[in-house]
Amino acid sequence: MNRYTLKQNHTGQYHLFEAHFNNYGQCVPESKSICKKMEDTSNSEFEEFKCEDEATTFLKCAELQKEVCGNCMQELYGDDE
């Protein structure tokens, strides 16, 4: 099951990161957002949520509307063609 963490960058825009639980049950995000435009360089970025499933990720991102990176949302539900 895919998991996602949503982080806010210094401009206030949110980006999605693929994530997983490690052996200790901690949520570990990938180093770059799924759109590749934001790097997880430190803990200074605000996390809106951690390690949510795809359905919950979609609902929570919909609540934030345009504050979520459109490229991340396209990557989440993009067409591979």
TARAFEN-V219940 format. One line per field, one symbol per residue. phi: phi as a letter, one per 40 degrees, with the letter a starting at -180 (. if undefined). psi: psi as a letter, one per 20 degrees, with the letter a starting at -180 (. if undefined). A space follows every 50 residues. Layout:
phi=???
psi=???
This chain:
phi=.cbbbbbbcccgccbcbcaaccccgccbcccbcccgcbbccaccccccab fcccccddccccccfcccdcccccccbcccc
psi=pqqqppqpaiiiqqqppqrrpaijjqpoqrhqriijipqnhrjhqppgrp lqrgghggghhhhiciipphhghhhgjqpi.
